[in-house]
Amino acid sequence: MTGEFLTPQDPRWAKYLRTCCHDFYHLPEYVALCAKYEGAIPVAFYAEHEGAAFLAPLLIRPTPIVDGDLEGWYDATAPYGYPTPLVNPPQASLDRFLESFRLAASQRSLVTAFFRFHPLLLLNHDSLGKFGQLIHHGQTVFIDLSKSAEEIRGEASQNHRRNIRKLLNLGFTVSLDAWELFKDFVALYLATMRRVGASAGYLFSEEYYEDLRDALGEQLHLCCVLSPKGDVASAGLFIETEGIVQYHLGGTADEHLPLAPSKLMFDFMPRWAHERKHIVFHLGGGVGGVQDPLFQFKAGFSNDRADFFTFRMILDEGKYHLLNQRAQVRCPDQDPTRAHFFPQYRQ
């Protein structure tokens, strides 16, 4: 069996997605969008074997250290989000597919590969230890939309329910897909990321959001919480795909932080998704998968949890160690608290 890297234009990519449950992170348009803003090459590794098939979206980038003899080396990473490899049928063994990936990666001069697994699209983990390192980062929060609307609202914490009632009594309202407020959302999101000290990877350019709308079309939804004065107090982007509704990006205006108006958004959107007969609403987890205040906030809306894993493959040990040595020479004062970072030479 041989596998190959597909471009977003290859019809086999979209055709395969029509055969299996997937999320928007797997769409060729979304992977191409991520590649555009990360200076990478968008691909999907694709392979077939005995009636089963495998597809993994990836971004291929030159390794960051290009001193003479290191030129022409690359690594692969998952696009932003949860673009887990997809196997159809899901119970199929990954051994042959990962062996095929390793061979194709070698021909592509890949040194490492990093995958983010989707908490809700389960993957057979049995074989992974033979090919790399599986890391459990923590849990994410989701809402099972097969429950009744009353059950869904009833799982919200007493504090959240009290805050939601207060917001409604004060005159805060929810507006869905009022795209004339899109620029307000963009400004709000960027201000929020700067306020919380987010890394540069979360500070998307204004052009990114328009490209995201073009890539996702009607799958993308804008939810805004409006103050009694009519200004945008909080807003978020949500994406529906194959029965899954994902919370993608969001922010809250500084002046409204004490009232936590986003709680009204997370009260409204699961009920909206329930009415549209979706299967699950995914709020996500804390930063890096840890149980931080962001996770605790989301956990106040549901008792349902899913596990978040990443998978790391070192495809060329010699090149990997050489890149790490060069990185250590260039940056001798690397943060020791980030020793777990992968690949290490990108720390």
N, C-alpha and C positions, 0 to 999 in steps of 0.2 A: 504494500500500500504506500502511495506517495500523497503527500498533501502539498498545498500551494497557497501562496498569499494572493488574495483577491483584491482588486481595487474597488472603490465604491461604485464605479460604473459597471462592474461585472454583474450581469443579470442573475447569476447564481446566488449572489448574496441575498438579494431581496426575495428570490424564489425560495431559498431555504427558510427564511424567517416566516414565510407563510405556512410552513409545515409544523411549527412548534411554538410554544408559549415563549414570549420574549417581552422585553421592555424597550422604551425609546432609546436607551443607551446602546442598543444593538443596531439601530438604523444606520445605514451607510451615510445618510445625510448628516446625522448627528456626529458620527465619527469623523467625517470630513470637516465639519465645523470645528471640532476640538483640535484637529490637526492644524487647521489654519491659524489658530491663535497660540499654538504651542510650537510652531515651526517644525512640525513633524510630517511624516508620510502616513496617511490613513490606509490601513489594510484590515483584512480579516483572514486569519488562517483557516483554511477549509480542507477537510479530508472526509473520505467515505470509506467504509469497510464493512463488508458482509451485511448490507442492509441498514447499517447505522451511519450517521453523519455527525460531524463536529464542526463548530464554527466559533472562533474567538476574535472579537474586534480588538485591534491594537493600534498604537501609534509607534512608529519606528523613528528613532532620533539618532543623530551622530553622538557618540560618547563625548563628554564635555572636555576631555583632555586630548589635544591633537598634536602633541609634540612629535613632529617628524614620523617616527616609526609607529606611532599609534593612529595614524590616519586611516580612514576606511573602516573603522570599527563602529558598531551600532548597538543600541539596546532597544527593547520594546517595553511599553508600559500600557496599562489600561487607560482609555479615555476617562474623563471626569465622571464619577458616579459609580454605578454597579453593573458594568458590562461583562458579567460572568460568561465564561465559555458555555455554549449551548450544545447539548448532546441529545440526539433523537434516534432511538428512544432513550429516555432519561436513565434507565437502569443499565445501559450499555457500559462496558468496561472502557476506561480511559487509556489503558496501557498502549494499545496500538496507535491511538491518536497522539499521545504525548511523545512516543518514539518518533512518529512521523514529524511532529512539530520540531523536535530536537534536530532532526536531519535537515529540515528546510531552514531552520534558524542558522545552522552552521553554514549552509550555502549562502545565506544572506549576511554573514559575518556578525551575527548577533552575539553579544557577550552575556547579557542577562535578559530575563523577561519577568514582568511583574503583572499579576492579575488581581483584580478585585472581584470577589464573588458576590452575587446578588443574594441578599438575605431571604428572599421569597422564592427564588428559582433554584431549588435544591440540586446539588451536584453530587455524584458518587465520589466520596473522598477516599475510598479504599486503597487506590493505587498511588495516590499523590506522593506519599513519603519516599517512593523510589525515584522520583524525578525532581524533587525540590522540597521546600519547607512551607508547610501550611501554618498560618498564624491566625489564632482566634483573637480578635480585637475587642470584642464585647457584643452588646446586643443593640438592636434597633427596635423601634416601636411601630406597630401597625394596628389597624382596625379591621376586624373581620366583618365585612359588609353583608354576610349572610345573616347576621343578627338583625333583630328588629330595630327600627329607629329609636324606640324607647330604650332598648338595651344599650345601644351605642351611646346615647346621651347619658345614660345612667352610669357608665363606667368612668365618666369624667370625675375628677376629685371634687370634693365639696368646695374647696377654695376656687377651683376653676369655675364651677357652676355659679358660685356667688359673684365672682368677678364678671362673668358673662351677663348675669341679670343686672348688675350695676351699669355696665356699658350700655345695655339696651335702655335702661331707665333714664340714662343721661342723654340719650338721643343718638348714639353711634349706630351706624347702619352698614350693611354689606352691599357691595356692588360687584357684579361678576361680568368680566369681559367688556368693561368700559375702556376700550383701547385708547381713548383720548387721554386717559390717565397714565399711559405707559411710560412717558418721560418722567412723570412724578415717581413712579415705581423705581425706575433706574436710579434717579437721584437719591431716593430713600435707601435703596439697597447699598449703594456705594458709601453713603454716609454711615450706615450701620456697620459695614465691614471696617471702615476706618476707626469707628468708635471702639470696636471690640479688638482692634489690633490684628485683624486677619492678615494672613500671608498674602504675598503678591498674586498667588494663584487664584485667589477669590476676587481680585479686583479687575473684573472684566471691563473691556472698553465699551463705550456706548454702541459702537458698531456691532459688537457681539450680540446684543439683545435683538437687534433687527435681523441679524443672520439667524438667530435662534427661531424667531417667528417664521422666517422664510423656510427653514428646515423642517419645522414641526407642523406648520399650518394649523388646522383646526384641532389638533391634539393639545395645543398649548392654551392654557386659560390663565387669565389675570384676575385675582381676587383682591379687592381693596376694601379696607375698613375706613369709612368716612366719619370724621368728627361731626358734632352738631353744627359746626361752622362750614362743613363741606370740604375741608382739606383732607388729604390722605394721611391717616394716622398710622396705618400699617398696611402692608401689601405683600403678596406672594405669587409666585408662578407655580402652576400645577399642570401635570401632563398625564393624559389618560392613554393607555396602551393595552390592548388585549385584556381588559378587565382589571388592570392595575392603574391606580391613580397615585402618582408620585408628587410629593412636595419637593420642589426643586430649589428655589431661591426665595428669600424674603427679607424684610426689614421693617423697622418701626422708627417713627420720627422721635427725636430726642424729647420734645416737649410732652409727648404722650406716654413715655415709658412707664411712669408710675401706675397708669391704668391698665397696662398690658393689653392693648387693643387687639393684638394678634390672636388672643383667645377667642374672640368673636369669629375670626377667620377659620380657626380650627374647629369651631363648633359648626359653622355653616358648610364647609367643604365636604366633610364625610357624609353629611345628610344629603348633599347634592349628588355625591358619588353613589350613595345608596339608592336614590331615586332613579339614577341612570342605569341601575342593575349591574354595577361593577362588582368585582369579587373582593377586592382588598384596597385599603387606603394606607399608604406607607408614609409615615412621618419622618423616618430616618432615625439617627441616633445622635450621640454627642460628638464633639470634635475628635476625630481619630478613633471613634468607637467606644470611648470611655464614658463612664457614668458621671458626667459633669453637670453643671446647672442646666445646660441646654437639654441633655437627656432627661433630667428630672422634670423639666417643663413639659416635654413631649409625653413622658410617661404618665402625666396627670390626665391624659385624654383616653388612655386605654390600658388594659391589663395584658394585651397580647404582645409577645416578644419574639424576635427572630435573631439568629446568630449571624454575625458578620465576620467573614474570613478573607484573608488575602493569601496569595500563593506566589512564592518566589522561586525562580529557576536560575541557577548559574550554568550557563551553557558552554562556557569556556573558562575553566578554572585558572589557567595560566594567565590569560588576558585580564581576568577579573582581579587577580592579586596584583598584577603589574599596574593596573589603573588605580587600585587602592593605594599602592606605594607612591605613585606620582602625586595623587591627591593629598597624601599626608605630607609630602615635601612642600607642596604649594600652600597648604593650609594647615600648618602645625598646631594651630590653636582651635581645632574643631571642638564643638560642644560635646563633652562626654555624655551628656544626658540623651544625645541622639545617636548613640552607638548602635541602636536597633535599626537605623535608617537603611533602606535598601533601594537601589544599590548603594553601597557605602561610598563609592567615589563621587556620587552626586550630592552628598551631604552638604 
